[in-house]
Amino acid sequence: MSGHKCYPWDLQDRYTQDKSVVNKMQQKYWETKQAFIKATGKKEDEHVVASDADLDAKLELFHSIQRTCLDLSKAIVLYQKRICFLSQEENELGKFLRSQGFQDKTRAGKMMQATGKALCFSSQQRLALRNPLCRFHQEVETFRHRAISDTWLTVNRMEQCRTEYRGALLWMKDVSQELDPDLYKQMEKFRKVQTQVRLAKKSFDKLKMDVCQKVDLLGASRCNLLSHMLATYQTTLLHFWEKTSHTMAAIHESFKGYQPYEFTTLKWLFSGKSKILFVSVVFSPLTILWVELDVFLEK
């Protein structure tokens, strides 16, 4: 009868493969158990947790950088929208004052024309703030999508290795509780688990160091980014305020000596009990327009 001959080394190879499969299954079981403990928030060994205190502090810093950079990016976008809206409203007010000033032939009309021109000039200069802000937003987005994303990938690999390492520690703890030094098989099993713990710790320590170094570099890079971009924005903002303040000061100087005057108006307010109340309101010359507009709306 012909058939496949079974040699002793074939049996040895098959036995080794079976043990390797069982070993991997046990390893995955303890890794899954460790992941379950972490997900459910169950208490872990305090000494193991304390050994990773410096790493957890770095991770907390990383998540803070990640969160604040996202908030900063959103704030810059919102700030640019507000600047555009404010500039538009300021320009509309300047045009309104100029048009009303042309109709008024008194000194108040000249003041309104000058103030309207100043407001239109200020609205145009305010838009210059968008240039450094746009550049700032681009730099923050680049920082988020490159530096933070790269660190995040390293953090994920480290967390996977930490789960494997802590799972191996749980496995070794379970094996050591049933360990009988007189039994060779149990000692052999313990040594294999111990080897697995050493390999997992070696990989975890390497990624742990990588994460700490990358988080430190990330924090320093963010400081350099903010100091450089905010300095550019601050310079642009100071130029804006210098130009607008100089224009407003020139208007103030040009109208020195004008005789100030006030308008006092009386409004009749009727309450539910038909009582008449008198309210006296004092307006400066530039607010005559708002009085006229208010009267027009009441009509």
WOFENSUL-V354071 format. One line per field, one symbol per residue. psi: psi as a letter, one per 40 degrees, with the letter a starting at -180 (. if undefined). burial: I if it has 16 or more other C-alpha atoms within 10 Angstrom, else O. A space follows every 10 residues. Layout:
psi: ???
burial: ???
//
This chain:
psi: hiihhhiddd dddddddddd dddddddddd ddddddddde fihihddddd efdddddddd dddddddddd dddddddddd dddddddddd dddddddddd dddheadddd dddddddddd dddddddeed dddddddddd ddddecdddd dddddddddd dddddddddd dddddddehh eehddddddd dddddddddd dddddddddd dddddddddd dddddddddd dddddddddd dddddddddd ddddehehhi iihhihihhh adefihihhh hhiideeddd dddddddd.
burial: OOOOOOOOOO OOOOOOOOOO OOOOOOIOOI IOIIIOOOOO OOOOOOOOOO OOOOOOOIIO IIOOIIOOIO OOIOOIOOOI OOIIOOIIOI IIIIIOIIOI IOOOOOOIII IIIIIIIIII IIIIIIIOII OIIOOIIOOI IOIIOOIIOO IIOIIOIIOO IIIIIIIIII IIOOIIOOOO OOOOOIIOII OOIIOIIOOI IOIIIOIIOO IIOIIOOIOO OIOOIOOOIO OIIOOIIOOI OOOIOOIIOO OOOOOOOOOO OOOOOOOOOO OOOOOOOOOO OOOOIIOOOO OOOOOOOOO
//
